[in-house]
Amino acid sequence: MSVGGRVRDAVAPLRGNPRYRRYWLAGVASSAGTAMATGAVAAAVLGQGGGAGAVAMVFFGQMLAGVLVLPVAGALADRWPRVRLIVAVELTTGVLVAAQAGLIAAGHARVLYLSLIAAAVAVASAFAQPARVGLLTHLVPDRHRPQANALNRLTHYAVITAGPALGGLVVATAGPATGIGINAASFLASGLLMLRIPAPPAPAPAGFVDELAQGWRLVVCTPWIVWSLAGSTVVVSGWTVAYGIAGATYVQTRLGGPAAWGLVASGLGAGMVAGAAIALVWTPRRAAVVSNAATLPMALPGACMAAAAPLPVIVGAVAVAAAGVSVAAVAWRSLIQQRIPEHVQGRVSAWVTLGEIGVAPLSYLLVAPATAALGLRGTLAACAALIALGSTAPLLHRSIRTLRLQRNEPEPTGKVSHGAAAAGASQPSGDHARR
């Protein structure tokens, strides 16, 4: 295909599809506000006399609250009309963040209040993410869905890369209350944009506990999900230590301090954008293989630090790793949207996300004994080995190697039974394998 043809295919979801354009613009608005406000929240906590520990408490509480409600959020995303659920979440979050800005402006921003609001925002946001996964199935035809996923990732990563710098400028000139107020406005704008999308009907609900269990059964009965999830859990845990803890410590103490870490973080952002751009023009047929193998470069930063590579090499390694993450994420989401019946996509994506990130905080507890036993560079090398294992071990299973994205297949009807879904997702037919 010519370059012009690839570009036309890449932007096809935005052309002639006003429902997707609103969905996409809503995501851009929400991401932009959140990216700008991250530094504003930290500045507000520090301005109230809190230290690094207080900032960590706010963000840890936010992360924990969001993780704990994921299974319930996934079930509700499949149970209620998804557009209405997302609108309710965005408008509620906008009100909560506006209250946060008001507290800061009034001088009443106690760390406890900020922590509670941040946790409430995380809970609300957790309900929107599974709903967005399933909603895209209704908004974009199957043949354009990988490009739509890549567009979403590309703009999200671009915004969260540039947003903190702009947010820092706003905080420096107008104060943290203004930065957080802009975030509140972004959520309200996102909700209003989503209001203009016609809401597809929700399936008739079954018992809530039964729906939770159905999503879990589909996850554990589908081999390509089980193997991918097992691998990604190891990869995410290894990356959490190698990049976020041991890597940050190594760079800041041995390679130039905060300025050096800023370069590494810039490499991460640039790599994520580059990877999403690649996914925009390349749709791999062996999406299950790519979604696992593309995480292998995540082992590079830890390996480079363990080998005492110079800073430019480490920045390049982080950029390559981030590009791989973007490609893997788009391939994985496209698989879920095509291979999992639409009426359970919210629950499946929520259970998978919980499995991936739920174990990662436990890796924090292993950092101290690991560095005591192996040293900082030894810990980085061990993390690199774990990431390499987690990204390649799933490729040994036939369900990963043979699963392909189908082109121009009929749109999901949401009427596939659980048994048929698990069988079709886990056992590709001979015709499927040939295609």
C-alpha positions as CSV (number, residue, x, y, z in Angstrom):
1,M,0.0,0.0,0.0
2,S,1.2,3.5,-0.8
3,V,2.1,6.0,1.9
4,G,-1.0,8.1,1.0
5,G,-3.2,5.0,1.3
6,R,-1.7,4.2,4.7
7,V,-2.3,7.7,5.9
8,R,-5.9,7.6,4.7
9,D,-6.5,4.3,6.5
10,A,-4.8,5.7,9.6
11,V,-7.3,8.7,9.9
12,A,-10.3,6.8,8.6
13,P,-12.0,6.6,12.0
14,L,-12.0,10.4,12.1
15,R,-13.4,10.8,8.6
16,G,-17.2,10.5,8.2
17,N,-17.7,9.2,11.8
18,P,-19.0,12.0,14.0
19,R,-19.7,9.7,16.9
20,Y,-16.1,8.6,17.0
21,R,-14.8,12.1,16.6
22,R,-16.8,13.2,19.7
23,Y,-15.5,10.1,21.6
24,W,-11.9,11.0,20.5
25,L,-12.2,14.7,21.4
26,A,-13.7,13.8,24.8
27,G,-10.7,11.6,25.5
28,V,-8.3,14.3,24.4
29,A,-10.0,16.8,26.7
30,S,-10.0,14.5,29.7
31,S,-6.3,13.4,29.2
32,A,-5.1,17.0,28.8
33,G,-6.7,18.2,32.0
34,T,-5.4,15.3,34.0
35,A,-1.9,15.7,32.6
36,M,-1.8,19.3,33.4
37,A,-3.1,18.8,37.0
38,T,-0.7,16.1,38.2
39,G,2.0,18.7,39.2
40,A,-0.7,21.0,40.5
41,V,-1.9,18.5,43.1
42,A,1.7,17.8,44.2
43,A,2.3,21.6,44.5
44,A,-0.9,22.0,46.5
45,V,0.2,19.3,49.0
46,L,3.6,20.8,49.3
47,G,2.1,24.3,49.7
48,Q,0.2,23.0,52.7
49,G,3.4,22.0,54.4
50,G,3.3,18.3,53.4
51,G,6.5,16.6,52.2
52,A,7.3,13.9,49.7
53,G,5.6,11.4,52.0
54,A,2.3,13.3,51.9
55,V,2.5,13.6,48.1
56,A,3.1,9.8,47.9
57,M,0.2,9.1,50.2
58,V,-2.2,11.1,48.0
59,F,-1.2,9.3,44.9
60,F,-0.9,5.9,46.5
61,G,-4.5,6.3,47.9
62,Q,-5.6,7.3,44.4
63,M,-4.0,4.2,42.8
64,L,-5.3,1.8,45.4
65,A,-8.9,3.0,45.3
66,G,-9.0,2.8,41.5
67,V,-7.6,-0.8,41.5
68,L,-9.9,-2.1,44.2
69,V,-13.1,-1.2,42.3
70,L,-12.1,-2.5,38.9
71,P,-14.1,-5.8,38.9
72,V,-17.3,-3.9,40.0
73,A,-16.5,-1.2,37.4
74,G,-16.2,-3.8,34.6
75,A,-19.5,-5.4,35.5
76,L,-21.3,-2.1,35.6
77,A,-19.7,-1.2,32.2
78,D,-21.4,-4.3,30.7
79,R,-24.6,-3.8,32.7
80,W,-25.5,-0.2,32.1
81,P,-25.6,1.9,28.9
82,R,-21.9,2.8,28.4
83,V,-22.4,6.3,27.0
84,R,-24.5,7.3,30.0
85,L,-22.0,5.7,32.4
86,I,-19.1,7.6,30.9
87,V,-21.1,10.9,31.0
88,A,-22.0,10.3,34.6
89,V,-18.4,9.6,35.5
90,E,-16.9,12.6,33.6
91,L,-19.5,15.0,35.1
92,T,-19.0,13.6,38.6
93,T,-15.3,13.8,38.3
94,G,-15.5,17.4,37.1
95,V,-17.5,18.3,40.2
96,L,-15.1,16.5,42.5
97,V,-12.0,18.1,40.9
98,A,-13.7,21.5,41.0
99,A,-14.3,21.0,44.8
100,Q,-10.6,20.2,45.1
101,A,-9.7,23.4,43.3
102,G,-12.1,25.4,45.5
103,L,-10.5,24.0,48.7
104,I,-7.0,25.0,47.5
105,A,-8.2,28.4,46.5
106,A,-9.8,28.9,49.9
107,G,-6.7,27.8,51.8
108,H,-8.5,24.7,53.2
109,A,-6.6,22.0,51.2
110,R,-5.6,19.6,54.0
111,V,-3.8,16.6,52.9
112,L,-6.6,14.3,54.1
113,Y,-9.2,16.2,52.1
114,L,-7.0,16.1,49.0
115,S,-6.4,12.4,49.5
116,L,-10.1,11.6,49.9
117,I,-11.0,13.6,46.7
118,A,-8.2,12.0,44.8
119,A,-9.4,8.5,45.8
120,A,-13.0,9.4,44.8
121,V,-11.8,10.6,41.4
122,A,-9.9,7.4,40.9
123,V,-13.0,5.3,41.8
124,A,-15.1,7.3,39.4
125,S,-12.5,7.1,36.6
126,A,-12.2,3.3,37.1
127,F,-15.8,3.0,36.0
128,A,-15.1,4.9,32.7
129,Q,-12.2,2.8,31.4
130,P,-13.9,-0.6,30.9
131,A,-16.9,1.3,29.4
132,R,-14.7,3.0,26.8
133,V,-13.3,-0.3,25.7
134,G,-16.7,-1.8,24.9
135,L,-18.2,1.4,23.5
136,L,-15.6,1.7,20.8
137,T,-16.9,-1.6,19.4
138,H,-20.2,0.2,18.6
139,L,-18.7,3.4,17.3
140,V,-16.1,2.1,14.8
141,P,-16.4,-0.7,12.2
142,D,-14.1,-3.7,12.8
143,R,-11.8,-2.9,9.9
144,H,-11.0,0.5,11.3
145,R,-10.9,-0.4,15.0
146,P,-7.1,-0.9,15.3
147,Q,-6.5,2.5,13.8
148,A,-9.0,4.0,16.2
149,N,-7.2,2.4,19.2
150,A,-3.9,3.7,17.9
151,L,-5.3,7.2,17.4
152,N,-6.6,7.1,21.0
153,R,-3.2,6.0,22.2
154,L,-1.3,8.5,20.1
155,T,-3.2,11.5,21.2
156,H,-3.3,10.3,24.8
157,Y,0.5,9.8,25.0
158,A,1.2,13.1,23.2
159,V,-1.0,15.0,25.6
160,I,0.4,13.4,28.8
161,T,3.9,14.0,27.5
162,A,3.3,17.7,26.8
163,G,0.7,18.3,29.5
164,P,2.9,18.4,32.6
165,A,5.1,21.1,31.2
166,L,2.1,23.3,30.3
167,G,0.6,22.5,33.7
168,G,3.8,23.5,35.4
169,L,3.7,26.8,33.6
170,V,0.1,27.4,34.7
171,V,0.9,26.5,38.4
172,A,4.0,28.8,38.3
173,T,2.0,31.7,36.9
174,A,-1.5,31.3,38.3
175,G,-1.2,28.8,41.2
176,P,-2.3,25.2,41.7
177,A,-6.0,26.0,42.1
178,T,-6.1,27.3,38.5
179,G,-4.3,24.2,37.2
180,I,-6.8,21.9,39.0
181,G,-9.7,24.1,37.9
182,I,-8.6,23.6,34.3
183,N,-8.7,19.9,34.9
184,A,-12.3,20.2,36.3
185,A,-13.3,22.0,33.1
186,S,-11.7,19.4,30.9
187,F,-13.8,16.6,32.6
188,L,-17.0,18.7,32.2
189,A,-16.2,19.3,28.5
190,S,-15.5,15.6,28.0
191,G,-18.9,14.7,29.5
192,L,-20.7,17.2,27.3
193,L,-19.1,15.8,24.2
194,M,-20.0,12.3,25.2
195,L,-23.6,13.4,25.7
196,R,-23.9,13.9,22.0
197,I,-23.2,10.3,21.2
198,P,-26.3,8.1,20.8
199,A,-26.4,5.5,23.6
200,P,-26.5,1.9,22.3
201,P,-28.9,-0.2,24.3
202,A,-27.6,-2.2,27.3
203,P,-28.2,-5.9,27.4
204,A,-30.7,-7.3,29.8
205,P,-28.9,-7.5,33.1
206,A,-28.5,-10.8,35.0
207,G,-27.6,-11.1,38.7
208,F,-24.7,-8.8,39.5
209,V,-22.6,-11.5,41.2
210,D,-23.3,-13.8,38.3
211,E,-22.0,-11.2,35.9
212,L,-18.8,-10.7,37.9
213,A,-18.3,-14.4,37.9
214,Q,-19.0,-14.7,34.2
215,G,-16.3,-12.2,33.3
216,W,-13.8,-14.0,35.5
217,R,-14.7,-17.4,34.0
218,L,-14.2,-16.1,30.5
219,V,-10.7,-14.8,31.5
220,V,-9.5,-18.0,33.1
221,C,-11.1,-20.3,30.5
222,T,-9.4,-18.5,27.5
223,P,-5.8,-19.7,27.2
224,W,-4.5,-16.7,25.2
225,I,-5.7,-14.4,27.9
226,V,-4.4,-16.5,30.8
227,W,-0.9,-16.8,29.2
228,S,-0.8,-13.1,28.2
229,L,-2.0,-12.0,31.6
230,A,0.6,-14.2,33.4
231,G,3.4,-12.8,31.3
232,S,2.2,-9.2,31.6
233,T,1.9,-9.4,35.4
234,V,5.6,-10.4,35.5
235,V,6.5,-7.7,33.0
236,V,4.6,-4.9,34.8
237,S,6.1,-5.9,38.2
238,G,9.6,-6.0,36.8
239,W,9.2,-2.6,35.1
240,T,7.7,-1.0,38.2
241,V,11.0,-1.7,40.0
242,A,13.4,-1.4,37.1
243,Y,12.1,2.0,35.9
244,G,10.1,3.5,38.7
245,I,12.2,2.7,41.7
246,A,15.7,1.2,41.1
247,G,16.0,2.9,37.7
248,A,15.1,6.3,39.0
249,T,17.5,5.8,41.9
250,Y,20.3,4.8,39.6
251,V,19.9,7.6,37.2
252,Q,19.5,10.3,39.8
253,T,22.4,9.2,42.0
254,R,24.9,8.1,39.4
255,L,24.1,9.8,36.1
256,G,23.3,13.5,36.9
257,G,20.4,13.9,39.3
258,P,17.0,15.3,38.4
259,A,18.1,16.7,35.1
260,A,19.2,13.3,33.9
261,W,16.0,11.7,35.0
262,G,14.1,14.4,33.1
263,L,15.9,13.3,29.9
264,V,14.9,9.7,30.7
265,A,11.3,10.6,31.3
266,S,11.3,12.6,28.0
267,G,12.5,9.5,26.2
268,L,9.6,7.6,27.7
269,G,7.1,10.1,26.4
270,A,8.7,10.3,22.9
271,G,8.8,6.5,22.7
272,M,5.1,6.1,23.6
273,V,4.1,8.6,20.9
274,A,6.4,6.9,18.3
275,G,5.0,3.5,19.1
276,A,1.4,4.7,18.8
277,A,2.3,6.3,15.4
278,I,3.7,2.9,14.3
279,A,0.5,1.1,15.4
280,L,-1.5,3.7,13.5
281,V,-0.1,2.6,10.2
282,W,0.7,-1.1,11.0
283,T,-2.0,-3.6,12.0
284,P,-0.3,-6.9,12.8
285,R,-2.3,-10.0,12.0
286,R,-0.6,-12.1,14.7
287,A,-1.8,-9.6,17.3
288,A,-1.4,-12.0,20.3
289,V,2.3,-12.6,19.4
290,V,2.9,-8.9,19.0
291,S,1.1,-7.9,22.2
292,N,3.5,-10.1,24.1
293,A,6.7,-9.8,22.1
294,A,6.5,-6.0,21.8
295,T,7.0,-5.8,25.6
296,L,10.5,-7.5,25.3
297,P,12.3,-4.1,24.8
298,M,11.1,-3.2,28.3
299,A,14.0,-5.3,29.5
300,L,16.5,-2.9,27.8
301,P,16.6,0.0,30.3
302,G,17.3,-2.3,33.2
303,A,19.9,-4.2,31.3
304,C,21.6,-1.0,30.1
305,M,21.8,0.4,33.6
306,A,23.1,-2.9,35.0
307,A,25.8,-2.7,32.3
308,A,26.7,0.9,33.3
309,A,25.7,2.3,29.9
310,P,26.0,6.0,29.4
311,L,22.9,8.2,29.8
312,P,22.2,8.7,26.0
313,V,22.0,4.9,25.6
314,I,19.6,4.6,28.6
315,V,17.4,7.3,27.2
316,G,17.3,5.5,23.8
317,A,16.5,2.2,25.5
318,V,13.6,3.7,27.4
319,A,12.3,5.2,24.2
320,V,12.4,1.9,22.4
321,A,10.8,0.2,25.4
322,A,8.0,2.8,25.5
323,A,7.4,2.3,21.8
324,G,7.0,-1.4,22.3
325,V,4.5,-0.8,25.1
326,S,2.3,1.4,22.7
327,V,2.4,-1.2,20.0
328,A,1.5,-4.0,22.4
329,A,-1.3,-2.0,24.0
330,V,-3.0,-1.3,20.7
331,A,-2.7,-4.9,19.5
332,W,-4.1,-6.2,22.8
333,R,-7.1,-3.9,22.9
334,S,-7.9,-4.7,19.2
335,L,-7.8,-8.4,20.2
336,I,-10.2,-7.9,23.1
337,Q,-12.6,-5.9,21.0
338,Q,-12.7,-8.5,18.2
339,R,-12.3,-11.8,20.0
340,I,-14.4,-11.2,23.2
341,P,-18.2,-10.8,22.9
342,E,-19.1,-7.2,23.2
343,H,-21.4,-7.7,26.2
344,V,-18.6,-8.9,28.4
345,Q,-15.7,-6.7,27.2
346,G,-15.9,-4.4,30.2
347,R,-15.6,-7.2,32.7
348,V,-12.8,-8.9,30.8
349,S,-10.8,-5.8,30.4
350,A,-11.3,-4.9,34.1
351,W,-10.2,-8.3,35.4
352,V,-7.1,-8.2,33.1
353,T,-6.2,-4.7,34.2
354,L,-6.6,-5.8,37.9
355,G,-4.4,-8.8,37.3
356,E,-1.7,-6.7,35.5
357,I,-1.3,-3.9,38.0
358,G,-2.8,-5.5,41.2
359,V,0.5,-7.4,42.0
360,A,2.8,-4.5,41.0
361,P,2.6,-2.7,44.4
362,L,3.8,-5.8,46.1
363,S,7.0,-5.5,44.2
364,Y,7.8,-2.4,46.2
365,L,8.2,-4.6,49.2
366,L,10.9,-6.6,47.5
367,V,13.1,-3.7,46.5
368,A,14.9,-3.3,49.9
369,P,15.8,-7.0,50.3
370,A,16.7,-7.3,46.6
371,T,19.1,-4.3,46.6
372,A,20.6,-5.6,49.9
373,A,21.3,-9.0,48.4
374,L,22.1,-8.1,44.8
375,G,23.1,-4.4,44.9
376,L,21.4,-1.7,42.7
377,R,22.8,-2.9,39.4
378,G,22.2,-6.5,40.3
379,T,18.5,-5.7,41.0
380,L,18.2,-4.0,37.7
381,A,19.7,-7.0,35.9
382,A,17.3,-9.3,37.7
383,C,14.4,-7.1,36.7
384,A,15.5,-7.2,33.1
385,A,15.7,-11.0,33.1
386,L,12.1,-11.2,34.6
387,I,10.8,-8.8,32.0
388,A,12.4,-10.9,29.2
389,L,10.9,-14.0,30.7
390,G,7.4,-12.5,31.1
391,S,7.4,-11.2,27.5
392,T,8.6,-14.4,25.8
393,A,7.2,-17.3,27.8
394,P,3.6,-16.8,26.6
395,L,4.9,-17.3,23.0
396,L,5.4,-20.9,23.8
397,H,1.7,-21.6,23.9
398,R,-0.1,-22.4,20.7
399,S,-3.1,-20.2,21.5
400,I,-0.8,-17.2,21.3
401,R,1.1,-18.2,18.2
402,T,-2.0,-19.1,16.1
403,L,-4.4,-16.3,17.1
404,R,-4.8,-13.7,14.4
405,L,-6.9,-10.6,13.9
406,Q,-9.5,-11.3,11.3
407,R,-10.3,-8.7,8.7
408,N,-13.7,-7.6,7.6
409,E,-15.4,-10.0,10.0
410,P,-19.1,-9.4,10.9
411,E,-19.6,-7.0,13.7
412,P,-20.1,-8.5,17.2
413,T,-23.7,-9.0,18.1
414,G,-23.3,-9.4,21.8
415,K,-25.4,-12.6,21.6
416,V,-22.6,-15.1,21.7
417,S,-22.9,-17.5,24.7
418,H,-20.1,-17.7,27.2
419,G,-19.2,-21.3,26.2
420,A,-19.0,-20.5,22.5
421,A,-17.0,-17.3,23.3
422,A,-14.4,-19.2,25.3
423,A,-14.2,-22.0,22.7
424,G,-13.9,-19.6,19.8
425,A,-11.4,-17.3,21.5
426,S,-9.2,-20.1,22.7
427,Q,-9.3,-22.6,19.9
428,P,-8.9,-21.0,16.5
429,S,-10.2,-23.1,13.7
430,G,-8.0,-24.3,10.9
431,D,-9.5,-21.8,8.5
432,H,-8.8,-19.1,11.0
433,A,-5.2,-20.2,11.4
434,R,-4.7,-20.1,7.6
435,R,-6.0,-16.6,7.3
